[in-house]
């Protein structure tokens, strides 16, 4: 059997949520701007990673 082709567009990093409104979810979350996009990164809980999209 053949696998389905990947969806179009660039692949998203695992564990990154795409949101329209970004929020810091804990005291360790911080907002960064990279390559024209806004991200939320968190050192204590990687599940808090977000990207504005």
PDB file of N, CA, C, O and CB in Angstrom:
ATOM      1  N   UNK A   1       0.828  -1.189   0.000  1.00  0.00           N
ATOM      2  CA  UNK A   1       0.000   0.000   0.000  1.00  0.00           C
ATOM      3  C   UNK A   1       0.871   1.252   0.000  1.00  0.00           C
ATOM      4  O   UNK A   1       1.972   1.270   0.551  1.00  0.00           O
ATOM      5  CB  UNK A   1      -0.942  -0.001   1.208  1.00  0.00           C
ATOM      6  N   UNK A   2       0.352   2.277  -0.625  1.00  0.00           N
ATOM      7  CA  UNK A   2       1.093   3.532  -0.704  1.00  0.00           C
ATOM      8  C   UNK A   2       0.629   4.503   0.376  1.00  0.00           C
ATOM      9  O   UNK A   2      -0.554   4.562   0.713  1.00  0.00           O
ATOM     10  CB  UNK A   2       0.930   4.165  -2.091  1.00  0.00           C
ATOM     11  N   UNK A   3       1.570   5.250   0.903  1.00  0.00           N
ATOM     12  CA  UNK A   3       1.236   6.256   1.917  1.00  0.00           C
ATOM     13  C   UNK A   3       0.699   7.512   1.233  1.00  0.00           C
ATOM     14  O   UNK A   3       1.021   7.788   0.077  1.00  0.00           O
ATOM     15  CB  UNK A   3       2.480   6.599   2.792  1.00  0.00           C
ATOM     16  N   UNK A   4      -0.109   8.255   1.949  1.00  0.00           N
ATOM     17  CA  UNK A   4      -0.665   9.498   1.413  1.00  0.00           C
ATOM     18  C   UNK A   4       0.447  10.537   1.283  1.00  0.00           C
ATOM     19  O   UNK A   4       1.363  10.556   2.105  1.00  0.00           O
ATOM     20  CB  UNK A   4      -1.812  10.032   2.322  1.00  0.00           C
ATOM     21  N   UNK A   5       0.386  11.402   0.266  1.00  0.00           N
ATOM     22  CA  UNK A   5       1.424  12.436   0.125  1.00  0.00           C
ATOM     23  C   UNK A   5       1.323  13.456   1.254  1.00  0.00           C
ATOM     24  O   UNK A   5       0.243  13.663   1.807  1.00  0.00           O
ATOM     25  CB  UNK A   5       1.303  13.147  -1.243  1.00  0.00           C
ATOM     26  N   UNK A   6       2.436  14.092   1.600  1.00  0.00           N
ATOM     27  CA  UNK A   6       2.398  15.091   2.683  1.00  0.00           C
ATOM     28  C   UNK A   6       1.574  16.299   2.266  1.00  0.00           C
ATOM     29  O   UNK A   6       1.449  16.580   1.074  1.00  0.00           O
ATOM     30  CB  UNK A   6       3.825  15.534   3.071  1.00  0.00           C
ATOM     31  N   UNK A   7       1.007  17.024   3.239  1.00  0.00           N
ATOM     32  CA  UNK A   7       0.209  18.210   2.904  1.00  0.00           C
ATOM     33  C   UNK A   7       1.091  19.297   2.292  1.00  0.00           C
ATOM     34  O   UNK A   7       2.289  19.339   2.572  1.00  0.00           O
ATOM     35  CB  UNK A   7      -0.511  18.752   4.159  1.00  0.00           C
ATOM     36  N   UNK A   8       0.527  20.173   1.466  1.00  0.00           N
ATOM     37  CA  UNK A   8       1.337  21.234   0.853  1.00  0.00           C
ATOM     38  C   UNK A   8       1.783  22.259   1.880  1.00  0.00           C
ATOM     39  O   UNK A   8       1.180  22.400   2.944  1.00  0.00           O
ATOM     40  CB  UNK A   8       0.553  21.927  -0.259  1.00  0.00           C
ATOM     41  N   UNK A   9       2.840  22.964   1.547  1.00  0.00           N
ATOM     42  CA  UNK A   9       3.353  23.998   2.439  1.00  0.00           C
ATOM     43  C   UNK A   9       4.507  23.474   3.272  1.00  0.00           C
ATOM     44  O   UNK A   9       4.764  22.270   3.302  1.00  0.00           O
ATOM     45  CB  UNK A   9       2.247  24.519   3.347  1.00  0.00           C
ATOM     46  N   UNK A  10       5.203  24.382   3.949  1.00  0.00           N
ATOM     47  CA  UNK A  10       6.345  23.960   4.760  1.00  0.00           C
ATOM     48  C   UNK A  10       5.884  23.189   5.989  1.00  0.00           C
ATOM     49  O   UNK A  10       4.837  23.500   6.557  1.00  0.00           O
ATOM     50  CB  UNK A  10       7.181  25.173   5.183  1.00  0.00           C
ATOM     51  N   UNK A  11       6.650  22.192   6.405  1.00  0.00           N
ATOM     52  CA  UNK A  11       6.261  21.432   7.601  1.00  0.00           C
ATOM     53  C   UNK A  11       6.429  22.271   8.857  1.00  0.00           C
ATOM     54  O   UNK A  11       7.362  23.068   8.957  1.00  0.00           O
ATOM     55  CB  UNK A  11       7.091  20.146   7.718  1.00  0.00           C
ATOM     56  N   UNK A  12       5.531  22.094   9.812  1.00  0.00           N
ATOM     57  CA  UNK A  12       5.603  22.812  11.079  1.00  0.00           C
ATOM     58  C   UNK A  12       6.427  22.004  12.069  1.00  0.00           C
ATOM     59  O   UNK A  12       6.368  20.774  12.059  1.00  0.00           O
ATOM     60  CB  UNK A  12       4.188  23.089  11.642  1.00  0.00           C
ATOM     61  N   UNK A  13       7.192  22.669  12.922  1.00  0.00           N
ATOM     62  CA  UNK A  13       7.928  21.946  13.950  1.00  0.00           C
ATOM     63  C   UNK A  13       6.973  21.251  14.917  1.00  0.00           C
ATOM     64  O   UNK A  13       5.897  21.768  15.218  1.00  0.00           O
ATOM     65  CB  UNK A  13       8.856  22.898  14.712  1.00  0.00           C
ATOM     66  N   UNK A  14       7.368  20.098  15.391  1.00  0.00           N
ATOM     67  CA  UNK A  14       6.514  19.348  16.308  1.00  0.00           C
ATOM     68  C   UNK A  14       6.354  20.119  17.615  1.00  0.00           C
ATOM     69  O   UNK A  14       7.315  20.698  18.122  1.00  0.00           O
ATOM     70  CB  UNK A  14       7.099  17.939  16.575  1.00  0.00           C
ATOM     71  N   UNK A  15       5.148  20.124  18.153  1.00  0.00           N
ATOM     72  CA  UNK A  15       4.892  20.763  19.430  1.00  0.00           C
ATOM     73  C   UNK A  15       4.642  22.254  19.356  1.00  0.00           C
ATOM     74  O   UNK A  15       4.535  22.914  20.390  1.00  0.00           O
ATOM     75  CB  UNK A  15       6.021  20.517  20.325  1.00  0.00           C
ATOM     76  N   UNK A  16       4.546  22.796  18.156  1.00  0.00           N
ATOM     77  CA  UNK A  16       4.319  24.234  17.994  1.00  0.00           C
ATOM     78  C   UNK A  16       2.872  24.461  17.609  1.00  0.00           C
ATOM     79  O   UNK A  16       2.384  23.884  16.636  1.00  0.00           O
ATOM     80  CB  UNK A  16       5.274  24.842  16.928  1.00  0.00           C
ATOM     81  N   UNK A  17       2.181  25.304  18.373  1.00  0.00           N
ATOM     82  CA  UNK A  17       0.780  25.615  18.089  1.00  0.00           C
ATOM     83  C   UNK A  17       0.711  26.905  17.285  1.00  0.00           C
ATOM     84  O   UNK A  17       1.422  27.864  17.584  1.00  0.00           O
ATOM     85  CB  UNK A  17      -0.047  25.739  19.402  1.00  0.00           C
ATOM     86  N   UNK A  18      -0.141  26.932  16.270  1.00  0.00           N
ATOM     87  CA  UNK A  18      -0.356  28.141  15.480  1.00  0.00           C
ATOM     88  C   UNK A  18      -1.604  28.837  15.995  1.00  0.00           C
ATOM     89  O   UNK A  18      -2.693  28.263  15.977  1.00  0.00           O
ATOM     90  CB  UNK A  18      -0.485  27.813  13.960  1.00  0.00           C
ATOM     91  N   UNK A  19      -1.447  30.072  16.453  1.00  0.00           N
ATOM     92  CA  UNK A  19      -2.547  30.829  17.063  1.00  0.00           C
ATOM     93  C   UNK A  19      -2.658  32.190  16.399  1.00  0.00           C
ATOM     94  O   UNK A  19      -1.698  32.683  15.806  1.00  0.00           O
ATOM     95  CB  UNK A  19      -2.337  30.987  18.592  1.00  0.00           C
ATOM     96  N   UNK A  20      -3.841  32.797  16.503  1.00  0.00           N
ATOM     97  CA  UNK A  20      -4.001  34.167  16.011  1.00  0.00           C
ATOM     98  C   UNK A  20      -3.658  35.174  17.105  1.00  0.00           C
ATOM     99  O   UNK A  20      -3.186  36.272  16.808  1.00  0.00           O
ATOM    100  CB  UNK A  20      -5.439  34.397  15.509  1.00  0.00           C
ATOM    101  N   UNK A  21      -3.890  34.816  18.356  1.00  0.00           N
ATOM    102  CA  UNK A  21      -3.553  35.674  19.497  1.00  0.00           C
ATOM    103  C   UNK A  21      -2.579  34.905  20.378  1.00  0.00           C
ATOM    104  O   UNK A  21      -2.898  33.817  20.858  1.00  0.00           O
ATOM    105  CB  UNK A  21      -4.839  36.104  20.307  1.00  0.00           C
ATOM    106  N   UNK A  22      -1.398  35.466  20.590  1.00  0.00           N
ATOM    107  CA  UNK A  22      -0.388  34.797  21.408  1.00  0.00           C
ATOM    108  C   UNK A  22      -0.501  35.256  22.850  1.00  0.00           C
ATOM    109  O   UNK A  22      -0.718  36.437  23.123  1.00  0.00           O
ATOM    110  CB  UNK A  22       1.028  35.070  20.866  1.00  0.00           C
ATOM    111  N   UNK A  23      -0.350  34.308  23.773  1.00  0.00           N
ATOM    112  CA  UNK A  23      -0.381  34.624  25.202  1.00  0.00           C
ATOM    113  C   UNK A  23       0.772  33.911  25.883  1.00  0.00           C
ATOM    114  O   UNK A  23       1.126  32.786  25.530  1.00  0.00           O
ATOM    115  CB  UNK A  23      -1.740  34.217  25.845  1.00  0.00           C
ATOM    116  N   UNK A  24       1.353  34.593  26.873  1.00  0.00           N
ATOM    117  CA  UNK A  24       2.345  33.921  27.707  1.00  0.00           C
ATOM    118  C   UNK A  24       1.598  33.099  28.735  1.00  0.00           C
ATOM    119  O   UNK A  24       0.794  33.638  29.494  1.00  0.00           O
ATOM    120  CB  UNK A  24       3.314  34.940  28.392  1.00  0.00           C
ATOM    121  N   UNK A  25       1.854  31.799  28.770  1.00  0.00           N
ATOM    122  CA  UNK A  25       1.082  30.905  29.624  1.00  0.00           C
ATOM    123  C   UNK A  25       1.708  30.712  31.001  1.00  0.00           C
ATOM    124  O   UNK A  25       1.046  30.209  31.909  1.00  0.00           O
ATOM    125  CB  UNK A  25       0.926  29.571  28.953  1.00  0.00           C
ATOM    126  N   UNK A  26       2.966  31.098  31.175  1.00  0.00           N
ATOM    127  CA  UNK A  26       3.591  31.013  32.498  1.00  0.00           C
ATOM    128  C   UNK A  26       4.657  32.099  32.602  1.00  0.00           C
ATOM    129  O   UNK A  26       4.881  32.850  31.653  1.00  0.00           O
ATOM    130  CB  UNK A  26       4.213  29.592  32.746  1.00  0.00           C
ATOM    131  N   UNK A  27       5.305  32.177  33.746  1.00  0.00           N
ATOM    132  CA  UNK A  27       6.295  33.234  33.964  1.00  0.00           C
ATOM    133  C   UNK A  27       7.558  33.035  33.135  1.00  0.00           C
ATOM    134  O   UNK A  27       8.314  33.986  32.935  1.00  0.00           O
ATOM    135  CB  UNK A  27       6.659  33.304  35.430  1.00  0.00           C
ATOM    136  N   UNK A  28       7.803  31.818  32.648  1.00  0.00           N
ATOM    137  CA  UNK A  28       9.008  31.538  31.865  1.00  0.00           C
ATOM    138  C   UNK A  28       8.813  31.722  30.364  1.00  0.00           C
ATOM    139  O   UNK A  28       9.782  31.640  29.608  1.00  0.00           O
ATOM    140  CB  UNK A  28       9.468  30.137  32.135  1.00  0.00           C
ATOM    141  N   UNK A  29       7.589  31.966  29.918  1.00  0.00           N
ATOM    142  CA  UNK A  29       7.339  32.170  28.488  1.00  0.00           C
ATOM    143  C   UNK A  29       7.865  33.540  28.068  1.00  0.00           C
ATOM    144  O   UNK A  29       7.753  34.514  28.812  1.00  0.00           O
ATOM    145  CB  UNK A  29       5.820  32.044  28.165  1.00  0.00           C
ATOM    146  N   UNK A  30       8.434  33.602  26.877  1.00  0.00           N
ATOM    147  CA  UNK A  30       8.908  34.878  26.351  1.00  0.00           C
ATOM    148  C   UNK A  30       8.595  34.957  24.864  1.00  0.00           C
ATOM    149  O   UNK A  30       8.512  33.939  24.176  1.00  0.00           O
ATOM    150  CB  UNK A  30      10.428  35.053  26.602  1.00  0.00           C
ATOM    151  N   UNK A  31       8.421  36.186  24.379  1.00  0.00           N
ATOM    152  CA  UNK A  31       8.015  36.431  22.998  1.00  0.00           C
ATOM    153  C   UNK A  31       9.247  36.833  22.196  1.00  0.00           C
ATOM    154  O   UNK A  31      10.020  37.692  22.620  1.00  0.00           O
ATOM    155  CB  UNK A  31       6.910  37.535  22.917  1.00  0.00           C
ATOM    156  N   UNK A  32       9.427  36.201  21.028  1.00  0.00           N
ATOM    157  CA  UNK A  32      10.539  36.534  20.138  1.00  0.00           C
ATOM    158  C   UNK A  32       9.999  36.746  18.730  1.00  0.00           C
ATOM    159  O   UNK A  32       8.943  36.230  18.365  1.00  0.00           O
ATOM    160  CB  UNK A  32      11.626  35.415  20.151  1.00  0.00           C
ATOM    161  N   UNK A  33      10.750  37.519  17.949  1.00  0.00           N
ATOM    162  CA  UNK A  33      10.393  37.745  16.550  1.00  0.00           C
ATOM    163  C   UNK A  33      11.530  37.186  15.700  1.00  0.00           C
ATOM    164  O   UNK A  33      12.673  37.627  15.814  1.00  0.00           O
ATOM    165  CB  UNK A  33      10.143  39.278  16.249  1.00  0.00           C
ATOM    166  N   UNK A  34      11.211  36.217  14.852  1.00  0.00           N
ATOM    167  CA  UNK A  34      12.208  35.592  13.989  1.00  0.00           C
ATOM    168  C   UNK A  34      11.657  35.486  12.581  1.00  0.00           C
ATOM    169  O   UNK A  34      10.528  35.042  12.376  1.00  0.00           O
ATOM    170  CB  UNK A  34      12.614  34.200  14.522  1.00  0.00           C
ATOM    171  N   UNK A  35      12.465  35.897  11.611  1.00  0.00           N
ATOM    172  CA  UNK A  35      12.104  35.782  10.194  1.00  0.00           C
ATOM    173  C   UNK A  35      10.721  36.355   9.892  1.00  0.00           C
ATOM    174  O   UNK A  35       9.977  35.794   9.088  1.00  0.00           O
ATOM    175  CB  UNK A  35      12.153  34.328   9.765  1.00  0.00           C
ATOM    176  N   UNK A  36      10.377  37.475  10.539  1.00  0.00           N
ATOM    177  CA  UNK A  36       9.100  38.125  10.276  1.00  0.00           C
ATOM    178  C   UNK A  36       7.910  37.496  10.960  1.00  0.00           C
ATOM    179  O   UNK A  36       6.780  37.921  10.721  1.00  0.00           O
ATOM    180  CB  UNK A  36       8.856  38.143   8.837  1.00  0.00           C
ATOM    181  N   UNK A  37       8.116  36.505  11.799  1.00  0.00           N
ATOM    182  CA  UNK A  37       7.024  35.872  12.533  1.00  0.00           C
ATOM    183  C   UNK A  37       7.228  36.095  14.026  1.00  0.00           C
ATOM    184  O   UNK A  37       8.347  36.320  14.487  1.00  0.00           O
ATOM    185  CB  UNK A  37       6.938  34.355  12.209  1.00  0.00           C
ATOM    186  N   UNK A  38       6.134  36.029  14.770  1.00  0.00           N
ATOM    187  CA  UNK A  38       6.187  36.206  16.220  1.00  0.00           C
ATOM    188  C   UNK A  38       5.966  34.844  16.865  1.00  0.00           C
ATOM    189  O   UNK A  38       5.033  34.124  16.511  1.00  0.00           O
ATOM    190  CB  UNK A  38       5.118  37.250  16.714  1.00  0.00           C
ATOM    191  N   UNK A  39       6.827  34.500  17.808  1.00  0.00           N
ATOM    192  CA  UNK A  39       6.769  33.212  18.487  1.00  0.00           C
ATOM    193  C   UNK A  39       6.720  33.420  19.989  1.00  0.00           C
ATOM    194  O   UNK A  39       7.178  34.443  20.497  1.00  0.00           O
ATOM    195  CB  UNK A  39       7.971  32.337  18.105  1.00  0.00           C
ATOM    196  N   UNK A  40       6.158  32.438  20.706  1.00  0.00           N
ATOM    197  CA  UNK A  40       6.275  32.354  22.157  1.00  0.00           C
ATOM    198  C   UNK A  40       7.102  31.112  22.442  1.00  0.00           C
ATOM    199  O   UNK A  40       6.759  30.019  21.991  1.00  0.00           O
ATOM    200  CB  UNK A  40       4.859  32.299  22.872  1.00  0.00           C
ATOM    201  N   UNK A  41       8.191  31.272  23.191  1.00  0.00           N
ATOM    202  CA  UNK A  41       9.049  30.153  23.573  1.00  0.00           C
ATOM    203  C   UNK A  41       9.009  30.014  25.087  1.00  0.00           C
ATOM    204  O   UNK A  41       8.758  30.983  25.804  1.00  0.00           O
ATOM    205  CB  UNK A  41      10.514  30.357  23.068  1.00  0.00           C
ATOM    206  N   UNK A  42       9.259  28.796  25.567  1.00  0.00           N
ATOM    207  CA  UNK A  42       9.239  28.548  27.008  1.00  0.00           C
ATOM    208  C   UNK A  42      10.292  27.506  27.339  1.00  0.00           C
ATOM    209  O   UNK A  42      10.309  26.421  26.759  1.00  0.00           O
ATOM    210  CB  UNK A  42       7.832  28.083  27.482  1.00  0.00           C
ATOM    211  N   UNK A  43      11.170  27.841  28.276  1.00  0.00           N
ATOM    212  CA  UNK A  43      12.219  26.902  28.656  1.00  0.00           C
ATOM    213  C   UNK A  43      11.721  25.855  29.643  1.00  0.00           C
ATOM    214  O   UNK A  43      12.183  24.714  29.615  1.00  0.00           O
ATOM    215  CB  UNK A  43      13.392  27.650  29.251  1.00  0.00           C
ATOM    216  N   UNK A  44      10.784  26.225  30.515  1.00  0.00           N
ATOM    217  CA  UNK A  44      10.353  25.281  31.548  1.00  0.00           C
ATOM    218  C   UNK A  44       9.315  24.291  31.032  1.00  0.00           C
ATOM    219  O   UNK A  44       9.278  23.148  31.488  1.00  0.00           O
ATOM    220  CB  UNK A  44       9.789  26.035  32.735  1.00  0.00           C
ATOM    221  N   UNK A  45       8.467  24.712  30.082  1.00  0.00           N
ATOM    222  CA  UNK A  45       7.438  23.816  29.553  1.00  0.00           C
ATOM    223  C   UNK A  45       7.370  23.984  28.037  1.00  0.00           C
ATOM    224  O   UNK A  45       6.730  24.920  27.558  1.00  0.00           O
ATOM    225  CB  UNK A  45       6.046  24.104  30.209  1.00  0.00           C
ATOM    226  N   UNK A  46       8.018  23.093  27.264  1.00  0.00           N
ATOM    227  CA  UNK A  46       8.038  23.236  25.808  1.00  0.00           C
ATOM    228  C   UNK A  46       6.658  23.158  25.160  1.00  0.00           C
ATOM    229  O   UNK A  46       6.509  23.535  23.998  1.00  0.00           O
ATOM    230  CB  UNK A  46       8.915  22.181  25.216  1.00  0.00           C
ATOM    231  N   UNK A  47       5.658  22.683  25.873  1.00  0.00           N
ATOM    232  CA  UNK A  47       4.304  22.642  25.313  1.00  0.00           C
ATOM    233  C   UNK A  47       3.721  24.034  25.112  1.00  0.00           C
ATOM    234  O   UNK A  47       2.727  24.188  24.402  1.00  0.00           O
ATOM    235  CB  UNK A  47       3.390  21.834  26.217  1.00  0.00           C
ATOM    236  N   UNK A  48       4.315  25.037  25.716  1.00  0.00           N
ATOM    237  CA  UNK A  48       3.800  26.396  25.611  1.00  0.00           C
ATOM    238  C   UNK A  48       4.236  27.094  24.325  1.00  0.00           C
ATOM    239  O   UNK A  48       3.859  28.244  24.103  1.00  0.00           O
ATOM    240  CB  UNK A  48       4.249  27.202  26.801  1.00  0.00           C
ATOM    241  N   UNK A  49       5.020  26.429  23.473  1.00  0.00           N
ATOM    242  CA  UNK A  49       5.500  27.067  22.247  1.00  0.00           C
ATOM    243  C   UNK A  49       4.336  27.394  21.319  1.00  0.00           C
ATOM    244  O   UNK A  49       3.461  26.560  21.087  1.00  0.00           O
ATOM    245  CB  UNK A  49       6.514  26.162  21.530  1.00  0.00           C
ATOM    246  N   UNK A  50       4.337  28.623  20.786  1.00  0.00           N
ATOM    247  CA  UNK A  50       3.275  29.078  19.886  1.00  0.00           C
ATOM    248  C   UNK A  50       3.892  29.898  18.766  1.00  0.00           C
ATOM    249  O   UNK A  50       4.996  30.431  18.881  1.00  0.00           O
ATOM    250  CB  UNK A  50       2.206  29.910  20.651  1.00  0.00           C
ATOM    251  N   UNK A  51       3.129  29.978  17.665  1.00  0.00           N
ATOM    252  CA  UNK A  51       3.518  30.817  16.529  1.00  0.00           C
ATOM    253  C   UNK A  51       2.303  31.589  16.079  1.00  0.00           C
ATOM    254  O   UNK A  51       1.200  31.045  16.027  1.00  0.00           O
ATOM    255  CB  UNK A  51       4.104  29.970  15.357  1.00  0.00           C
ATOM    256  N   UNK A  52       2.493  32.853  15.754  1.00  0.00           N
ATOM    257  CA  UNK A  52       1.364  33.653  15.260  1.00  0.00           C
ATOM    258  C   UNK A  52       1.155  33.329  13.788  1.00  0.00           C
ATOM    259  O   UNK A  52       2.094  33.364  12.993  1.00  0.00           O
ATOM    260  CB  UNK A  52       1.617  35.191  15.465  1.00  0.00           C
ATOM    261  N   UNK A  53      -0.097  33.012  13.430  1.00  0.00           N
ATOM    262  CA  UNK A  53      -0.339  32.631  12.046  1.00  0.00           C
ATOM    263  C   UNK A  53      -1.675  32.983  11.524  1.00  0.00           C
ATOM    264  O   UNK A  53      -1.978  32.703  10.364  1.00  0.00           O
ATOM    265  CB  UNK A  53      -0.154  31.220  11.888  1.00  0.00           C
TER     266      UNK A  53
END
